[in-house]
Amino acid sequence: MTLLLGSLAFAMGTRSVSHFRRGKQFGKMNPEMVAHTLSAVEGKWLTEAVAFTQCNTSDAACQEDTMGEFKKSCQTVVGAIIQSSNGDKSAVSEYLGDICEQPELHSWKKSFCSNFADALNGVLTEDNYVNRDDLPVDTICANFFTRGFLNKAAKEEVARVEKEKQAAIAAQEEEAKKESEEEAAAHAAEAKERQAAAKAEAAKAAADVASKMRAEAKAKADEISNATATQSSPDSSNTTEVAVNSSASQSLAAVNSTSSVANSTVVPESPAQNITEVVNSNASASK
């Protein structure tokens, strides 16, 4: 940092090729060198300003430590710009405009440079002598740091960092949630696969048992069928004979039964005889 600020003071205090803009001589200025120096110190200034805003308001030591380095480099830059322009406010404004347009200063650094230029132009007077010899650069730099553009930039940086932090936390939580959901889905799919495998295994076992039972039942049925066939008559003639004998026996029994009925019934000798017996019986009753 010391080497950078020293090179800035040297470059702005050494004459280069003279050229004119708006009738003013800028032979002592080198916008590219100043832009390079500002590019190097702007990040450090912002870091120090952020640290200052994070100090406890009652901690004077913290505030002084963070402000000290900034004030030192700020006074060197501001003093070199004012001295090289001979305190001419319009020359300073135009020169800072050239510096901020340099390619090395882009994005937020270009915005930072423009804010620095506006702040410096705001404290310069119309008196070249006062600007060159009596300007309270120390106080001006302190105001830049505590209440000016640097303080605002520091607060914006703190807010940006906090926003990024919250976004990172939200992204991590979302990623963790996504991983948890994916893990749960994987476990559910695995459990479903295990359940399906167990179901298939149970179905196979049941099918095996049923097949075995059918085989055993068929074997038993075949055994019974064979045993029945073995116990049956070897040919149909025996069956016929048995049927004939049975019919004969039934016929004989029927004949015998008929004979018995016939034997138990008394048949009269003749109708005339019966009439005679009735007449004789009636005659005896009259007597």
Phi and psi restraints in degrees (value plus and minus 20) as a CYANA .aco file:
   2 THR   PHI     -82.4   -42.4
   2 THR   PSI     -61.3   -21.3
   3 LEU   PHI     -84.5   -44.5
   3 LEU   PSI     -59.5   -19.5
   4 LEU   PHI     -84.0   -44.0
   4 LEU   PSI     -66.3   -26.3
   5 LEU   PHI     -87.9   -47.9
   5 LEU   PSI     -53.6   -13.6
   6 GLY   PHI     -86.5   -46.5
   6 GLY   PSI     -59.8   -19.8
   7 SER   PHI     -87.1   -47.1
   7 SER   PSI     -54.0   -14.0
   8 LEU   PHI     -82.8   -42.8
   8 LEU   PSI     -68.3   -28.3
   9 ALA   PHI     -82.7   -42.7
   9 ALA   PSI     -58.7   -18.7
  10 PHE   PHI     -86.5   -46.5
  10 PHE   PSI     -66.3   -26.3
  11 ALA   PHI     -83.9   -43.9
  11 ALA   PSI     -58.5   -18.5
  12 MET   PHI    -101.9   -61.9
  12 MET   PSI     -31.6     8.4
  13 GLY   PHI    -122.0   -82.0
  13 GLY   PSI     -19.9    20.1
  14 THR   PHI    -130.4   -90.4
  14 THR   PSI     114.4   154.4
  15 ARG   PHI     -91.6   -51.6
  15 ARG   PSI     117.3   157.3
  16 SER   PHI    -137.7   -97.7
  16 SER   PSI    -181.1  -141.1
  17 VAL   PHI     -84.3   -44.3
  17 VAL   PSI     107.0   147.0
  18 SER   PHI     -94.5   -54.5
  18 SER   PSI     118.7   158.7
  19 HIS   PHI    -167.8  -127.8
  19 HIS   PSI     142.7   182.7
  20 PHE   PHI    -143.6  -103.6
  20 PHE   PSI     120.7   160.7
  21 ARG   PHI    -160.0  -120.0
  21 ARG   PSI     105.3   145.3
  22 ARG   PHI      35.5    75.5
  22 ARG   PSI      12.2    52.2
  23 GLY   PHI      59.4    99.4
  23 GLY   PSI     -16.1    23.9
  24 LYS   PHI    -123.5   -83.5
  24 LYS   PSI     125.7   165.7
  25 GLN   PHI    -111.3   -71.3
  25 GLN   PSI     108.3   148.3
  26 PHE   PHI    -140.0  -100.0
  26 PHE   PSI      13.3    53.3
  27 GLY   PHI     -84.9   -44.9
  27 GLY   PSI     -39.4     0.6
  28 LYS   PHI    -111.7   -71.7
  28 LYS   PSI     -21.4    18.6
  29 MET   PHI    -127.8   -87.8
  29 MET   PSI     126.4   166.4
  30 ASN   PHI    -153.7  -113.7
  30 ASN   PSI      70.4   110.4
  31 PRO   PHI     -76.5   -36.5
  31 PRO   PSI     -56.8   -16.8
  32 GLU   PHI     -84.3   -44.3
  32 GLU   PSI     -61.2   -21.2
  33 MET   PHI     -86.0   -46.0
  33 MET   PSI     -62.6   -22.6
  34 VAL   PHI     -86.0   -46.0
  34 VAL   PSI     -60.8   -20.8
  35 ALA   PHI     -81.4   -41.4
  35 ALA   PSI     -60.7   -20.7
  36 HIS   PHI     -82.4   -42.4
  36 HIS   PSI     -62.6   -22.6
  37 THR   PHI     -85.8   -45.8
  37 THR   PSI     -64.6   -24.6
  38 LEU   PHI     -82.4   -42.4
  38 LEU   PSI     -59.1   -19.1
  39 SER   PHI     -79.8   -39.8
  39 SER   PSI     -55.3   -15.3
  40 ALA   PHI     -95.7   -55.7
  40 ALA   PSI     -54.5   -14.5
  41 VAL   PHI    -113.6   -73.6
  41 VAL   PSI     -39.7     0.3
  42 GLU   PHI     -80.1   -40.1
  42 GLU   PSI     -63.6   -23.6
  43 GLY   PHI     -81.9   -41.9
  43 GLY   PSI     -60.9   -20.9
  44 LYS   PHI     -87.4   -47.4
  44 LYS   PSI     -60.6   -20.6
  45 TRP   PHI     -79.7   -39.7
  45 TRP   PSI     -64.0   -24.0
  46 LEU   PHI     -85.5   -45.5
  46 LEU   PSI     -60.6   -20.6
  47 THR   PHI     -81.4   -41.4
  47 THR   PSI     -63.5   -23.5
  48 GLU   PHI     -86.3   -46.3
  48 GLU   PSI     -57.4   -17.4
  49 ALA   PHI     -86.9   -46.9
  49 ALA   PSI     -59.0   -19.0
  50 VAL   PHI     -83.1   -43.1
  50 VAL   PSI     -64.2   -24.2
  51 ALA   PHI     -81.3   -41.3
  51 ALA   PSI     -57.6   -17.6
  52 PHE   PHI     -84.1   -44.1
  52 PHE   PSI     -63.6   -23.6
  53 THR   PHI     -86.8   -46.8
  53 THR   PSI     -43.9    -3.9
  54 GLN   PHI    -108.6   -68.6
  54 GLN   PSI     -26.7    13.3
  55 CYS   PHI     -90.7   -50.7
  55 CYS   PSI     127.0   167.0
  56 ASN   PHI     -85.3   -45.3
  56 ASN   PSI     117.0   157.0
  57 THR   PHI     -80.5   -40.5
  57 THR   PSI     -42.4    -2.4
  58 SER   PHI    -112.9   -72.9
  58 SER   PSI     -22.4    17.6
  59 ASP   PHI    -115.8   -75.8
  59 ASP   PSI      67.4   107.4
  60 ALA   PHI     -85.1   -45.1
  60 ALA   PSI     -56.5   -16.5
  61 ALA   PHI     -82.8   -42.8
  61 ALA   PSI     -62.4   -22.4
  62 CYS   PHI     -82.2   -42.2
  62 CYS   PSI     -65.6   -25.6
  63 GLN   PHI     -84.7   -44.7
  63 GLN   PSI     -61.7   -21.7
  64 GLU   PHI     -86.1   -46.1
  64 GLU   PSI     -60.4   -20.4
  65 ASP   PHI     -83.5   -43.5
  65 ASP   PSI     -64.6   -24.6
  66 THR   PHI     -93.3   -53.3
  66 THR   PSI     -48.3    -8.3
  67 MET   PHI    -103.8   -63.8
  67 MET   PSI     -47.0    -7.0
  68 GLY   PHI     -77.6   -37.6
  68 GLY   PSI     -71.3   -31.3
  69 GLU   PHI     -85.5   -45.5
  69 GLU   PSI     -58.1   -18.1
  70 PHE   PHI     -83.2   -43.2
  70 PHE   PSI     -67.3   -27.3
  71 LYS   PHI     -79.4   -39.4
  71 LYS   PSI     -58.4   -18.4
  72 LYS   PHI     -83.8   -43.8
  72 LYS   PSI     -69.4   -29.4
  73 SER   PHI     -92.5   -52.5
  73 SER   PSI     -56.5   -16.5
  74 CYS   PHI     -81.6   -41.6
  74 CYS   PSI     -64.8   -24.8
  75 GLN   PHI     -82.5   -42.5
  75 GLN   PSI     -56.7   -16.7
  76 THR   PHI     -84.8   -44.8
  76 THR   PSI     -66.0   -26.0
  77 VAL   PHI     -85.8   -45.8
  77 VAL   PSI     -70.4   -30.4
  78 VAL   PHI     -82.7   -42.7
  78 VAL   PSI     -64.9   -24.9
  79 GLY   PHI     -81.2   -41.2
  79 GLY   PSI     -61.9   -21.9
  80 ALA   PHI     -85.1   -45.1
  80 ALA   PSI     -61.0   -21.0
  81 ILE   PHI     -84.6   -44.6
  81 ILE   PSI     -65.1   -25.1
  82 ILE   PHI     -87.9   -47.9
  82 ILE   PSI     -63.4   -23.4
  83 GLN   PHI     -85.3   -45.3
  83 GLN   PSI     -61.4   -21.4
  84 SER   PHI     -89.5   -49.5
  84 SER   PSI     -43.9    -3.9
  85 SER   PHI    -116.3   -76.3
  85 SER   PSI     -14.8    25.2
  86 ASN   PHI      40.7    80.7
  86 ASN   PSI       9.6    49.6
  87 GLY   PHI      56.9    96.9
  87 GLY   PSI     -13.4    26.6
  88 ASP   PHI     -98.3   -58.3
  88 ASP   PSI      93.7   133.7
  89 LYS   PHI     -80.1   -40.1
  89 LYS   PSI     -63.7   -23.7
  90 SER   PHI     -85.9   -45.9
  90 SER   PSI     -55.3   -15.3
  91 ALA   PHI     -87.1   -47.1
  91 ALA   PSI     -60.4   -20.4
  92 VAL   PHI     -82.4   -42.4
  92 VAL   PSI     -64.2   -24.2
  93 SER   PHI     -81.8   -41.8
  93 SER   PSI     -65.3   -25.3
  94 GLU   PHI     -88.0   -48.0
  94 GLU   PSI     -58.6   -18.6
  95 TYR   PHI     -86.0   -46.0
  95 TYR   PSI     -64.3   -24.3
  96 LEU   PHI     -83.6   -43.6
  96 LEU   PSI     -52.5   -12.5
  97 GLY   PHI     -81.9   -41.9
  97 GLY   PSI     -60.8   -20.8
  98 ASP   PHI     -84.3   -44.3
  98 ASP   PSI     -61.2   -21.2
  99 ILE   PHI     -81.9   -41.9
  99 ILE   PSI     -68.8   -28.8
 100 CYS   PHI     -86.7   -46.7
 100 CYS   PSI     -37.4     2.6
 101 GLU   PHI    -110.0   -70.0
 101 GLU   PSI     -20.5    19.5
 102 GLN   PHI     -88.0   -48.0
 102 GLN   PSI     121.5   161.5
 103 PRO   PHI     -76.7   -36.7
 103 PRO   PSI     -49.6    -9.6
 104 GLU   PHI     -86.3   -46.3
 104 GLU   PSI     -45.9    -5.9
 105 LEU   PHI    -117.2   -77.2
 105 LEU   PSI      86.9   126.9
 106 HIS   PHI    -160.6  -120.6
 106 HIS   PSI     150.1   190.1
 107 SER   PHI      37.0    77.0
 107 SER   PSI    -152.5  -112.5
 108 TRP   PHI     -87.8   -47.8
 108 TRP   PSI     -46.5    -6.5
 109 LYS   PHI     -88.2   -48.2
 109 LYS   PSI     -55.2   -15.2
 110 LYS   PHI     -85.7   -45.7
 110 LYS   PSI     -63.2   -23.2
 111 SER   PHI     -82.3   -42.3
 111 SER   PSI     -58.6   -18.6
 112 PHE   PHI     -83.1   -43.1
 112 PHE   PSI     -63.5   -23.5
 113 CYS   PHI     -82.8   -42.8
 113 CYS   PSI     -62.0   -22.0
 114 SER   PHI     -84.1   -44.1
 114 SER   PSI     -59.9   -19.9
 115 ASN   PHI     -84.3   -44.3
 115 ASN   PSI     -59.7   -19.7
 116 PHE   PHI     -83.4   -43.4
 116 PHE   PSI     -63.8   -23.8
 117 ALA   PHI     -82.9   -42.9
 117 ALA   PSI     -63.7   -23.7
 118 ASP   PHI     -83.1   -43.1
 118 ASP   PSI     -60.8   -20.8
 119 ALA   PHI     -85.9   -45.9
 119 ALA   PSI     -61.6   -21.6
 120 LEU   PHI     -88.3   -48.3
 120 LEU   PSI     -63.5   -23.5
 121 ASN   PHI     -80.6   -40.6
 121 ASN   PSI     -50.6   -10.6
 122 GLY   PHI     -89.9   -49.9
 122 GLY   PSI     -41.9    -1.9
 123 VAL   PHI    -123.9   -83.9
 123 VAL   PSI     -31.5     8.5
 124 LEU   PHI     -94.5   -54.5
 124 LEU   PSI     128.3   168.3
 125 THR   PHI    -120.9   -80.9
 125 THR   PSI     157.3   197.3
 126 GLU   PHI    -104.8   -64.8
 126 GLU   PSI     -24.0    16.0
 127 ASP   PHI    -115.0   -75.0
 127 ASP   PSI      92.7   132.7
 128 ASN   PHI     -80.6   -40.6
 128 ASN   PSI     -59.1   -19.1
 129 TYR   PHI     -83.4   -43.4
 129 TYR   PSI     -68.2   -28.2
 130 VAL   PHI     -80.6   -40.6
 130 VAL   PSI     -63.7   -23.7
 131 ASN   PHI     -82.5   -42.5
 131 ASN   PSI     -59.1   -19.1
 132 ARG   PHI     -98.9   -58.9
 132 ARG   PSI     -58.4   -18.4
 133 ASP   PHI    -135.3   -95.3
 133 ASP   PSI     -46.1    -6.1
 134 ASP   PHI    -140.1  -100.1
 134 ASP   PSI     -12.9    27.1
 135 LEU   PHI     -91.1   -51.1
 135 LEU   PSI     107.2   147.2
 136 PRO   PHI     -95.9   -55.9
 136 PRO   PSI      55.8    95.8
 137 VAL   PHI     -80.1   -40.1
 137 VAL   PSI     -56.8   -16.8
 138 ASP   PHI     -78.3   -38.3
 138 ASP   PSI     -68.5   -28.5
 139 THR   PHI     -87.9   -47.9
 139 THR   PSI     -58.4   -18.4
 140 ILE   PHI     -81.1   -41.1
 140 ILE   PSI     -66.0   -26.0
 141 CYS   PHI     -85.0   -45.0
 141 CYS   PSI     -58.8   -18.8
 142 ALA   PHI     -81.8   -41.8
 142 ALA   PSI     -61.0   -21.0
 143 ASN   PHI     -86.5   -46.5
 143 ASN   PSI     -58.4   -18.4
 144 PHE   PHI     -74.1   -34.1
 144 PHE   PSI     -60.5   -20.5
 145 PHE   PHI     -98.9   -58.9
 145 PHE   PSI     -61.5   -21.5
 146 THR   PHI    -113.7   -73.7
 146 THR   PSI     -51.6   -11.6
 147 ARG   PHI    -152.4  -112.4
 147 ARG   PSI     -32.2     7.8
 148 GLY   PHI    -112.2   -72.2
 148 GLY   PSI    -169.6  -129.6
 149 PHE   PHI     -83.5   -43.5
 149 PHE   PSI     -52.6   -12.6
 150 LEU   PHI     -89.0   -49.0
 150 LEU   PSI     -58.2   -18.2
 151 ASN   PHI     -82.4   -42.4
 151 ASN   PSI     -63.5   -23.5
 152 LYS   PHI     -84.6   -44.6
 152 LYS   PSI     -63.7   -23.7
 153 ALA   PHI     -82.6   -42.6
 153 ALA   PSI     -57.4   -17.4
 154 ALA   PHI     -85.2   -45.2
 154 ALA   PSI     -62.8   -22.8
 155 LYS   PHI     -84.3   -44.3
 155 LYS   PSI     -59.9   -19.9
 156 GLU   PHI     -85.0   -45.0
 156 GLU   PSI     -57.8   -17.8
 157 GLU   PHI     -86.5   -46.5
 157 GLU   PSI     -61.8   -21.8
 158 VAL   PHI     -80.9   -40.9
 158 VAL   PSI     -64.0   -24.0
 159 ALA   PHI     -83.6   -43.6
 159 ALA   PSI     -60.4   -20.4
 160 ARG   PHI     -84.2   -44.2
 160 ARG   PSI     -65.6   -25.6
 161 VAL   PHI     -82.5   -42.5
 161 VAL   PSI     -61.6   -21.6
 162 GLU   PHI     -84.5   -44.5
 162 GLU   PSI     -59.8   -19.8
 163 LYS   PHI     -83.9   -43.9
 163 LYS   PSI     -63.6   -23.6
 164 GLU   PHI     -84.7   -44.7
 164 GLU   PSI     -57.2   -17.2
 165 LYS   PHI     -83.3   -43.3
 165 LYS   PSI     -67.0   -27.0
 166 GLN   PHI     -84.0   -44.0
 166 GLN   PSI     -58.8   -18.8
 167 ALA   PHI     -84.2   -44.2
 167 ALA   PSI     -59.9   -19.9
 168 ALA   PHI     -85.2   -45.2
 168 ALA   PSI     -61.7   -21.7
 169 ILE   PHI     -83.0   -43.0
 169 ILE   PSI     -64.5   -24.5
 170 ALA   PHI     -82.2   -42.2
 170 ALA   PSI     -60.4   -20.4
 171 ALA   PHI     -85.1   -45.1
 171 ALA   PSI     -60.3   -20.3
 172 GLN   PHI     -84.6   -44.6
 172 GLN   PSI     -63.1   -23.1
 173 GLU   PHI     -84.1   -44.1
 173 GLU   PSI     -60.8   -20.8
 174 GLU   PHI     -84.9   -44.9
 174 GLU   PSI     -60.6   -20.6
 175 GLU   PHI     -85.4   -45.4
 175 GLU   PSI     -62.4   -22.4
 176 ALA   PHI     -83.2   -43.2
 176 ALA   PSI     -60.8   -20.8
 177 LYS   PHI     -83.6   -43.6
 177 LYS   PSI     -63.5   -23.5
 178 LYS   PHI     -82.6   -42.6
 178 LYS   PSI     -64.2   -24.2
 179 GLU   PHI     -83.1   -43.1
 179 GLU   PSI     -60.5   -20.5
 180 SER   PHI     -83.3   -43.3
 180 SER   PSI     -63.5   -23.5
 181 GLU   PHI     -85.0   -45.0
 181 GLU   PSI     -61.0   -21.0
 182 GLU   PHI     -85.2   -45.2
 182 GLU   PSI     -60.0   -20.0
 183 GLU   PHI     -84.9   -44.9
 183 GLU   PSI     -63.5   -23.5
 184 ALA   PHI     -82.7   -42.7
 184 ALA   PSI     -61.3   -21.3
 185 ALA   PHI     -84.1   -44.1
 185 ALA   PSI     -59.3   -19.3
 186 ALA   PHI     -84.8   -44.8
 186 ALA   PSI     -62.9   -22.9
 187 HIS   PHI     -83.8   -43.8
 187 HIS   PSI     -61.4   -21.4
 188 ALA   PHI     -83.4   -43.4
 188 ALA   PSI     -63.0   -23.0
 189 ALA   PHI     -83.9   -43.9
 189 ALA   PSI     -60.3   -20.3
 190 GLU   PHI     -85.0   -45.0
 190 GLU   PSI     -62.7   -22.7
 191 ALA   PHI     -83.8   -43.8
 191 ALA   PSI     -59.1   -19.1
 192 LYS   PHI     -84.6   -44.6
 192 LYS   PSI     -60.5   -20.5
 193 GLU   PHI     -84.4   -44.4
 193 GLU   PSI     -62.2   -22.2
 194 ARG   PHI     -83.5   -43.5
 194 ARG   PSI     -60.9   -20.9
 195 GLN   PHI     -84.0   -44.0
 195 GLN   PSI     -63.3   -23.3
 196 ALA   PHI     -83.8   -43.8
 196 ALA   PSI     -60.5   -20.5
 197 ALA   PHI     -85.0   -45.0
 197 ALA   PSI     -62.5   -22.5
 198 ALA   PHI     -84.5   -44.5
 198 ALA   PSI     -60.7   -20.7
 199 LYS   PHI     -83.6   -43.6
 199 LYS   PSI     -63.9   -23.9
 200 ALA   PHI     -83.8   -43.8
 200 ALA   PSI     -60.0   -20.0
 201 GLU   PHI     -85.2   -45.2
 201 GLU   PSI     -61.9   -21.9
 202 ALA   PHI     -84.1   -44.1
 202 ALA   PSI     -61.7   -21.7
 203 ALA   PHI     -83.0   -43.0
 203 ALA   PSI     -60.0   -20.0
 204 LYS   PHI     -85.3   -45.3
 204 LYS   PSI     -63.1   -23.1
 205 ALA   PHI     -81.9   -41.9
 205 ALA   PSI     -63.2   -23.2
 206 ALA   PHI     -82.8   -42.8
 206 ALA   PSI     -61.2   -21.2
 207 ALA   PHI     -83.6   -43.6
 207 ALA   PSI     -59.4   -19.4
 208 ASP   PHI     -83.7   -43.7
 208 ASP   PSI     -63.8   -23.8
 209 VAL   PHI     -82.8   -42.8
 209 VAL   PSI     -65.3   -25.3
 210 ALA   PHI     -81.7   -41.7
 210 ALA   PSI     -62.2   -22.2
 211 SER   PHI     -83.0   -43.0
 211 SER   PSI     -60.9   -20.9
 212 LYS   PHI     -84.9   -44.9
 212 LYS   PSI     -62.6   -22.6
 213 MET   PHI     -84.2   -44.2
 213 MET   PSI     -60.3   -20.3
 214 ARG   PHI     -83.6   -43.6
 214 ARG   PSI     -59.6   -19.6
 215 ALA   PHI     -84.5   -44.5
 215 ALA   PSI     -63.8   -23.8
 216 GLU   PHI     -84.5   -44.5
 216 GLU   PSI     -62.1   -22.1
 217 ALA   PHI     -83.2   -43.2
 217 ALA   PSI     -61.2   -21.2
 218 LYS   PHI     -84.2   -44.2
 218 LYS   PSI     -61.5   -21.5
 219 ALA   PHI     -83.9   -43.9
 219 ALA   PSI     -61.2   -21.2
 220 LYS   PHI     -86.7   -46.7
 220 LYS   PSI     -61.6   -21.6
 221 ALA   PHI     -81.9   -41.9
 221 ALA   PSI     -61.7   -21.7
 222 ASP   PHI     -82.5   -42.5
 222 ASP   PSI     -59.1   -19.1
 223 GLU   PHI     -84.1   -44.1
 223 GLU   PSI     -65.2   -25.2
 224 ILE   PHI     -84.2   -44.2
 224 ILE   PSI     -61.6   -21.6
 225 SER   PHI     -81.0   -41.0
 225 SER   PSI     -62.8   -22.8
 226 ASN   PHI     -85.3   -45.3
 226 ASN   PSI     -61.4   -21.4
 227 ALA   PHI     -84.2   -44.2
 227 ALA   PSI     -60.7   -20.7
 228 THR   PHI     -84.0   -44.0
 228 THR   PSI     -61.5   -21.5
 229 ALA   PHI     -83.9   -43.9
 229 ALA   PSI     -56.4   -16.4
 230 THR   PHI     -87.7   -47.7
 230 THR   PSI     -59.7   -19.7
 231 GLN   PHI     -94.9   -54.9
 231 GLN   PSI     -40.1    -0.1
 232 SER   PHI     -93.5   -53.5
 232 SER   PSI     138.2   178.2
 233 SER   PHI     -77.8   -37.8
 233 SER   PSI     126.0   166.0
 234 PRO   PHI     -89.2   -49.2
 234 PRO   PSI     -47.8    -7.8
 235 ASP   PHI    -163.8  -123.8
 235 ASP   PSI     153.8   193.8
 236 SER   PHI    -100.0   -60.0
 236 SER   PSI     -36.9     3.1
 237 SER   PHI     -85.7   -45.7
 237 SER   PSI     -59.0   -19.0
 238 ASN   PHI     -82.2   -42.2
 238 ASN   PSI     -61.4   -21.4
 239 THR   PHI     -82.5   -42.5
 239 THR   PSI     -61.2   -21.2
 240 THR   PHI     -83.8   -43.8
 240 THR   PSI     -61.5   -21.5
 241 GLU   PHI     -83.7   -43.7
 241 GLU   PSI     -63.7   -23.7
 242 VAL   PHI     -82.5   -42.5
 242 VAL   PSI     -62.4   -22.4
 243 ALA   PHI     -82.7   -42.7
 243 ALA   PSI     -61.4   -21.4
 244 VAL   PHI     -84.1   -44.1
 244 VAL   PSI     -67.3   -27.3
 245 ASN   PHI     -79.2   -39.2
 245 ASN   PSI     -62.6   -22.6
 246 SER   PHI     -82.8   -42.8
 246 SER   PSI     -62.5   -22.5
 247 SER   PHI     -84.4   -44.4
 247 SER   PSI     -59.6   -19.6
 248 ALA   PHI     -84.8   -44.8
 248 ALA   PSI     -63.1   -23.1
 249 SER   PHI     -83.0   -43.0
 249 SER   PSI     -62.3   -22.3
 250 GLN   PHI     -84.6   -44.6
 250 GLN   PSI     -58.0   -18.0
 251 SER   PHI     -85.7   -45.7
 251 SER   PSI     -63.8   -23.8
 252 LEU   PHI     -82.6   -42.6
 252 LEU   PSI     -62.7   -22.7
 253 ALA   PHI     -83.9   -43.9
 253 ALA   PSI     -59.2   -19.2
 254 ALA   PHI     -83.9   -43.9
 254 ALA   PSI     -60.5   -20.5
 255 VAL   PHI     -83.1   -43.1
 255 VAL   PSI     -67.0   -27.0
 256 ASN   PHI     -80.0   -40.0
 256 ASN   PSI     -62.1   -22.1
 257 SER   PHI     -83.1   -43.1
 257 SER   PSI     -59.6   -19.6
 258 THR   PHI     -84.7   -44.7
 258 THR   PSI     -59.9   -19.9
 259 SER   PHI     -83.9   -43.9
 259 SER   PSI     -60.7   -20.7
 260 SER   PHI     -84.0   -44.0
 260 SER   PSI     -62.9   -22.9
 261 VAL   PHI     -82.9   -42.9
 261 VAL   PSI     -62.0   -22.0
 262 ALA   PHI     -84.1   -44.1
 262 ALA   PSI     -59.7   -19.7
 263 ASN   PHI     -88.8   -48.8
 263 ASN   PSI     -51.5   -11.5
 264 SER   PHI    -101.9   -61.9
 264 SER   PSI     -23.8    16.2
 265 THR   PHI    -122.3   -82.3
 265 THR   PSI     110.8   150.8
 266 VAL   PHI    -115.7   -75.7
 266 VAL   PSI     102.8   142.8
 267 VAL   PHI    -122.4   -82.4
 267 VAL   PSI     106.1   146.1
 268 PRO   PHI     -84.8   -44.8
 268 PRO   PSI     131.5   171.5
 269 GLU   PHI     -88.3   -48.3
 269 GLU   PSI     -69.0   -29.0
 270 SER   PHI    -181.0  -141.0
 270 SER   PSI     140.6   180.6
 271 PRO   PHI     -87.9   -47.9
 271 PRO   PSI     -55.2   -15.2
 272 ALA   PHI     -86.2   -46.2
 272 ALA   PSI     -62.4   -22.4
 273 GLN   PHI     -79.6   -39.6
 273 GLN   PSI     -59.8   -19.8
 274 ASN   PHI     -86.1   -46.1
 274 ASN   PSI     -58.1   -18.1
 275 ILE   PHI     -85.5   -45.5
 275 ILE   PSI     -63.3   -23.3
 276 THR   PHI     -80.4   -40.4
 276 THR   PSI     -62.5   -22.5
 277 GLU   PHI     -86.2   -46.2
 277 GLU   PSI     -54.5   -14.5
 278 VAL   PHI     -86.6   -46.6
 278 VAL   PSI     -63.3   -23.3
 279 VAL   PHI     -82.5   -42.5
 279 VAL   PSI     -66.5   -26.5
 280 ASN   PHI     -82.0   -42.0
 280 ASN   PSI     -56.8   -16.8
 281 SER   PHI     -87.7   -47.7
 281 SER   PSI     -57.9   -17.9
 282 ASN   PHI     -89.4   -49.4
 282 ASN   PSI     -58.1   -18.1
 283 ALA   PHI     -83.9   -43.9
 283 ALA   PSI     -60.8   -20.8
 284 SER   PHI     -86.4   -46.4
 284 SER   PSI     -54.7   -14.7
 285 ALA   PHI     -89.0   -49.0
 285 ALA   PSI     -50.1   -10.1
 286 SER   PHI     -89.9   -49.9
 286 SER   PSI     -56.3   -16.3
